[in-house]
Amino acid sequence: MFRSLAAAAFLSSGVAGFAPIISHPNLAVSPHIHHHHHHRNAFYSVRPTATSSLQSTLAAAEDDPNPAASVKALDAIVPRSNIVQLSNAKSNARAALQILIHFSLVVLATTVIPSPPISTLAAAFASSFYFTGMHEMVHRTAFRSKVANDAFAHVFGFLCLRPARHYYFYHWQHHKFTGNPDLDSELQPGLLDFPIDTPIGYVAYLSGLPFWVDAVFTTVRHALGICPEAYLLHQRAREEVTKEARIYLALYGLIAAIGLTQPSTIGAALLRVWVIPAIVGQPFLRFYLLAEHRGRKNTPLIYENTRTMNTNWFYALSY
């Protein structure tokens, strides 16, 4: 539910975001199984039918380098009334239940499963999706309460080393210019969105090593007040990101110090429940993330630059 609401929230602002599974008389939706680098997902191809007015609107939007200005094209795909209805479906109770289930899976994996390798693998799978929790909170599509969304964005962001406010600016740039190779933040060269054009690059991406290197260096750089990213143009944004990075690093340092003073108890628990699952779980998350945009066209049209993914109940529990 969170993912479709994320799409609705950004689409309602006229911003190209995730493609929701939709039903519309001017669209044809065809399910098919797509094999993407040995990772199987069910995707939905959304394509316009031969409605001349819709085609002309979409054709005009295709030449527009800024999808945020393509409001008419987005409205032609999904009526604004439908998007508002989805956006208003947020629930504090359902969001809290989802978070409870998510954290419970991690706790159960590390306390109930007797086999250490299987226990670690199960905890790694569940904890790898802390990122998706942070993503939904940043979109403010989980809780109806903005305060709760913002608070848990930092909880999940802290757990997966993705400071929430920085991710907000980074991710807004991605949604505003999705598919634009010059402006889309996820299409810029770097370690965070590591290229997978070669077998070595693909394995490196799935390992999560480029992510960890980028996350550590970026957070430290921001804490030093060095914020050169194009999406951090305003002084207020840079100040927010710098303050956030300093708080995160201070908390990481405090937790590490406490763990080192009690290595056999607190330190061991931190490694078992948090650190090791975070490292081992990266391939689960990387497989999941690459399916959304990787291999799609660099175009502002949402049904050409984004896949809508369908998954199973087990994945949904951790998401």
C-alpha positions in Angstrom: 0.0 0.0 0.0 2.8 2.4 0.9 4.4 2.2 -2.5 1.2 3.0 -4.4 0.5 5.9 -2.1 4.0 7.2 -2.8 3.2 7.3 -6.4 -0.1 9.0 -5.8 1.4 11.7 -3.6 4.0 12.7 -6.2 1.7 12.4 -9.2 -0.8 14.6 -7.5 1.9 17.3 -7.4 2.5 16.9 -11.1 5.8 15.1 -10.5 6.8 12.0 -12.3 7.2 9.3 -9.7 6.5 5.6 -9.4 4.0 4.1 -11.8 1.0 2.7 -9.8 -1.1 -0.3 -11.0 -4.0 1.6 -12.4 -7.2 1.1 -14.4 -8.1 3.8 -16.8 -10.1 3.7 -20.0 -7.3 5.4 -22.0 -4.7 2.9 -20.9 -3.9 -0.7 -21.5 -2.2 -2.7 -18.8 -0.6 -6.0 -19.7 1.1 -8.2 -17.1 4.2 -10.1 -18.1 7.1 -11.8 -16.4 10.4 -10.0 -16.9 13.7 -11.6 -16.3 16.2 -8.9 -15.2 19.7 -10.1 -14.5 18.5 -13.5 -13.1 16.0 -11.7 -10.9 12.4 -12.6 -11.6 9.6 -10.1 -11.0 6.1 -9.6 -12.4 5.9 -6.2 -14.1 3.0 -4.3 -15.7 3.6 -2.4 -18.9 1.4 0.6 -19.1 0.9 1.9 -22.6 -1.6 4.4 -24.0 -4.3 3.2 -26.5 -5.1 4.9 -29.7 -6.9 7.9 -28.2 -5.7 10.8 -30.3 -6.0 13.5 -27.6 -4.1 11.4 -25.1 -1.4 10.6 -27.6 -0.9 14.2 -28.5 -0.6 15.2 -24.9 1.9 12.5 -24.1 3.9 13.3 -27.3 4.2 16.9 -26.2 5.4 15.8 -22.7 8.0 13.4 -24.2 9.9 16.5 -25.6 9.7 18.3 -22.2 13.0 17.9 -20.3 11.2 18.7 -17.0 8.5 16.1 -16.1 7.3 18.4 -13.3 5.9 20.6 -16.0 4.0 17.7 -17.6 1.0 17.9 -15.5 -1.4 17.4 -18.4 0.3 14.2 -19.4 0.1 12.8 -15.9 -3.6 13.9 -15.6 -4.3 12.1 -18.8 -2.9 8.9 -17.4 -4.4 9.0 -13.9 -7.3 11.3 -13.1 -6.5 13.7 -10.3 -9.6 12.6 -8.3 -8.2 9.1 -8.2 -4.8 10.3 -7.0 -6.4 12.4 -4.2 -8.4 9.4 -3.1 -5.3 7.3 -2.8 -3.3 10.0 -1.0 -6.1 10.3 1.6 -6.0 6.6 2.3 -3.2 7.0 4.8 -3.7 5.5 8.3 -1.7 6.0 11.5 -2.9 2.6 12.7 -2.0 0.7 9.6 1.4 2.4 9.4 2.1 1.5 13.0 1.1 -2.1 12.4 3.4 -2.3 9.4 6.3 -1.0 11.5 5.5 -3.4 14.3 5.5 -6.3 11.9 8.7 -5.2 10.3 10.7 -4.9 13.6 9.1 -8.1 14.9 10.5 -10.0 12.0 14.0 -8.9 12.8 13.6 -9.7 16.5 12.1 -13.1 15.8 14.8 -13.9 13.3 17.5 -13.2 15.8 15.9 -14.8 18.8 13.8 -17.7 17.7 15.7 -19.3 14.7 18.3 -21.7 16.3 20.7 -21.9 13.3 23.0 -18.9 13.3 23.5 -18.7 9.5 19.7 -19.0 8.8 19.0 -16.6 11.6 21.4 -14.0 10.2 20.1 -14.5 6.7 16.5 -14.0 7.9 17.4 -10.9 9.9 19.3 -9.6 6.9 16.3 -10.0 4.6 14.0 -8.1 7.0 16.4 -5.4 7.9 17.4 -4.7 4.3 14.1 -3.1 3.9 14.6 -0.4 6.5 15.4 1.7 3.4 11.9 1.2 2.0 10.4 2.2 5.3 12.4 5.4 5.2 11.4 6.0 1.6 7.7 5.9 2.4 8.1 8.2 5.5 10.0 10.7 3.4 7.1 10.7 0.9 4.8 11.1 4.0 2.6 8.3 2.6 2.6 5.9 5.6 1.1 7.8 8.6 -1.6 10.4 8.3 0.4 12.3 10.9 3.3 14.4 9.3 5.1 14.3 12.7 5.0 10.5 12.8 6.2 10.3 9.2 9.1 12.6 9.8 10.1 10.9 13.1 10.1 7.4 11.6 11.9 8.6 8.5 14.8 9.4 10.8 14.5 6.1 12.7 14.7 4.0 9.5 17.2 6.4 7.9 19.5 6.0 10.9 19.2 2.2 10.8 20.2 2.1 7.2 22.7 5.0 7.1 20.6 7.1 4.8 20.0 10.5 6.6 16.4 11.3 5.9 16.5 15.0 5.1 19.4 14.5 2.7 17.5 11.6 1.1 14.5 13.9 0.8 16.4 16.5 -1.3 18.1 13.7 -3.3 14.9 11.9 -4.0 12.8 15.0 -4.8 15.4 15.7 -7.5 14.9 12.2 -8.9 11.1 12.5 -9.0 11.2 16.0 -10.4 13.5 15.0 -13.3 12.9 11.2 -13.6 14.5 9.8 -16.7 16.5 13.0 -17.5 20.1 11.9 -17.7 21.4 15.4 -16.9 19.2 16.2 -14.0 17.9 13.0 -12.5 19.9 12.4 -9.3 19.8 8.6 -9.7 21.3 8.8 -13.2 24.4 10.7 -12.1 27.8 8.9 -12.1 28.9 7.8 -8.6 29.1 5.0 -6.1 25.5 5.3 -4.9 23.9 4.4 -8.2 26.8 2.2 -9.3 26.8 1.2 -13.0 26.0 -2.4 -13.8 27.1 -2.5 -17.4 29.8 -5.2 -16.7 29.7 -8.4 -14.7 32.1 -7.0 -12.1 30.1 -3.8 -11.8 26.9 -5.9 -11.4 28.4 -8.0 -8.6 29.8 -4.9 -6.9 26.5 -3.2 -7.0 24.7 -6.2 -5.5 27.3 -6.5 -2.8 26.4 -3.1 -1.4 30.0 -2.1 -1.0 29.7 1.0 -3.3 26.7 2.1 -1.2 28.5 1.8 2.1 31.5 3.7 0.9 29.3 6.4 -0.6 27.1 6.6 2.5 30.0 6.9 4.9 32.0 9.5 2.9 28.8 11.5 2.0 27.7 11.7 5.6 31.1 12.7 6.9 31.5 15.3 4.1 28.1 16.8 4.9 29.0 16.9 8.6 32.0 19.0 7.7 29.7 21.4 5.9 30.7 20.3 2.4 27.5 19.9 0.3 28.3 20.2 -3.4 25.3 18.3 -4.7 23.3 20.1 -7.4 20.0 19.4 -5.5 21.4 21.3 -2.4 21.4 24.7 -4.0 19.7 26.6 -1.2 21.6 27.6 2.0 18.8 26.3 4.2 18.9 22.9 2.6 22.7 22.7 3.1 22.3 23.8 6.7 19.7 21.1 7.3 21.8 18.4 5.8 24.9 19.4 7.7 23.1 19.5 11.0 21.5 16.2 10.3 24.8 14.5 9.4 26.4 15.8 12.6 23.6 14.4 14.7 23.6 11.0 13.0 27.4 10.7 13.3 27.3 11.7 17.0 24.7 9.1 17.7 26.6 6.4 15.8 29.7 7.3 17.8 27.8 7.1 21.1 26.3 3.7 20.2 29.7 2.4 19.1 31.3 3.6 22.3 28.6 1.9 24.5 29.0 -1.3 22.5 32.8 -1.3 22.9 32.4 -0.8 26.7 30.2 -3.9 26.9 31.4 -6.0 24.0 30.1 -9.4 25.2 26.5 -8.1 25.8 25.5 -4.8 24.2 28.2 -5.0 21.5 27.4 -8.5 20.5 23.7 -7.7 20.4 24.3 -4.7 18.1 26.4 -6.8 15.8 23.8 -9.6 15.7 20.6 -7.6 15.4 21.8 -4.6 13.4 25.3 -4.4 11.9 25.8 -7.8 10.5 22.2 -8.1 9.0 22.7 -4.6 7.5 25.8 -5.7 5.7 24.6 -9.2 4.6 21.2 -7.9 3.6 22.4 -5.4 0.9 22.0 -7.9 -2.0 18.3 -8.3 -1.2 17.7 -4.6 -1.3 19.9 -4.0 -4.4 18.0 -6.7 -6.4 14.8 -5.0 -5.4 15.9 -1.5 -6.3 17.4 -2.2 -9.7 14.1 -3.5 -11.0 12.3 -0.1 -10.9 14.3 2.0 -13.4 17.3 0.0 -14.5 17.1 -0.9 -18.2 14.3 1.5 -18.8 14.4 4.5 -21.2 15.8 7.8 -20.2 12.6 9.7 -21.0 10.2 11.9 -18.9 7.3 9.6 -19.7 6.5 7.6 -16.6 5.3 4.5 -18.4 8.6 4.3 -20.2 11.1 5.1 -17.5 9.5 3.2 -14.6 8.3 -0.4 -13.9 5.5 -1.2 -11.6 6.4 -4.2 -9.6 4.1 -6.9 -8.2 5.3 -9.0 -5.4 4.2 -11.7 -2.9 2.9 -11.6 0.6 6.2 -12.4 2.2 7.9 -9.4 0.7 5.0 -7.3 1.7 5.5 -8.2 5.3 9.0 -6.7 5.3 8.0 -3.7 3.2 
